[in-house]
Amino acid sequence: MSGAAVPVPVPWPLPMAPSDRSWLAPQAPAHALALPAHCYVGAMAAQRYRDMVLARGWQLLARTSQLVRSGDHVTGDLAGVPLVLLRDEAGGLRALHNVCRHRGGPLVRCSGSGLRVLSCQYHGWTYALDGVLRGAPDMAGVPGFDPAAVRLPAARLAVWQGLVFGCLDESAPPFEAVVAGIDARLGGLDLARHVFHRRVAYDVDCDWKLYVDNYLEGYHVPKVHPGLNALLDYRSYTTTLARWHSLQFSPLESTPDLYGAGEALYYFLYPNTMLNILPGRLQTNRVLPAGEGRCRVEFDYAYAPGAWDAARIEADLAFSDAVQAEDAAICAEVQRGLQSGSYQPGRLNPAREQGVHHFHELLREAYRSVLHPGQG
């Protein structure tokens, strides 16, 4: 994706041993291969992409409706780093590392409200809501120890459309670049007005990147999702690419007791956030690694006030659950295929897998930036 790199056709098929770095070269869409299997398999791949991608990108962490008053707080995790998001006494929003600076104990164990201090559950060191150490039992008079000099690290934060995003990397692009152009496409739609209804989580037997791959194309919809395919117009299904996000669009036609008529907008925000926008309904997905060859996907459902009754919401949940079960099953089978030793990267479909190619190019770029800093 670097402006200095010129995509070139890549021979096909091509052996892809882990020591072979030819797969890292930028690939033109018309000639692109999928990523090699070693990108999805093994503990080394899980650690590598956590450090290279998830620790360097913007991720969805919470909703602003969870952090309204001083002391409201949400615990979470960002690329393996425990965080506590909170609203401080001055009304500011912070994402502090939930790790005591003494010996690594937890400060907050669950989400809630009314938080006044952060107190380590191990030895009782206490921090103000701005992250500055205020008390350390039995440390008075210790030579050279200044509590005011001890401060919890903080992640970068961004608030957009009622959603809170965080990033650990100071060199990552500004969040505004990630979502550039989306507000204009939404045409004034205020997603923050949607009222949270429920979270549903799924444990899927596949690498998190494989799950993202599957999300990023409608190519599989006619084969894997017959019910969803009946609601979408496959012939009019399009993908639009931006620097850090992509949009899949289709006209939507269903009965009034489900989604009605309108448009389906499926946004992917690199590296692991999805926004599924249907008339009067927002569904956000967070795709989180859960160990080697596994991921956890959190679905949060929110609805425009007065737009959906209880029966329609339950129909939406049931329909979405069926689609997710279909995705989980096929992704698990693909993961087994990648782990089998049989797979060699195949050609991507230039007309139907633009989103997958876009994601793969961003992953290649991230990998190259580690191997060759400054060259992209």
C-alpha angles and dihedrals in degrees: 000000000000115000089227094057119083114210112233133186113268121215114250130247099027129176110245111197114167089249092054109091098181089103089069094071114107110261128212112236094240092057103027125137125207118253117281120260094252089070089068104033134076139017092278092059091049092052094041095054093042089057098037101040117011095043090050102044139072115263134188110252110165148334122266088234087070092056107047106123134041108277095027107133142177125198120215148140131252115194091327096316113118111230138187115205112202146166107236130213092272092051094256123142118234137179106203126182106257090220123104115236090223104066106333102272122158118262102191124021103188143017120263146109140276096053111165103167138008109240122186111239091213108052104355102251106163130213132189118239089263089063098251117135111249103172141018116181115239093356096110111125096015105148114257095000112134114176091198089063092058114087134165114245116246134211123228114263136204130180119206133161092348093308128113119218129187138196132188097200119084090197095056116111117269113273090242088068091055094057099031110147098011096102090053091050091050089058097220096319107154107213090183089073091066112105118228113244111169147343120224119185129197129196108214127193096230141082113273092243091055089054089051090049090054092050093051099066137053090200091102096045098092091049103038105027112042092163094051092042089059090060098045131064103235092188090057095041108126138178123212120193131211130175097270104009142038135208128213113196135188135162109252126219121175140133119289091246090064122026103328119204128320134081136315115221118191112187124188117197112196127277108015116335127106129189115197109193122189128161107302093349137094123190119184122195127198115193110205129181112245102183135299111342094354138096139180120223119200116202117196116192123205131171136201111256112270094358099103131040124209094264093054092047091053090048089051092050092049094047093047091048091054091050091048092051089054091049093046092051096050093042091053090052092049090050089055089050092052091049094049097081090235099095125101118178113272131209116275118232105250093206099044108026103050091123092053091049090049091052092046091051090053090051091049090049091051091050093048091050089060096045095041110021114208095017099082 
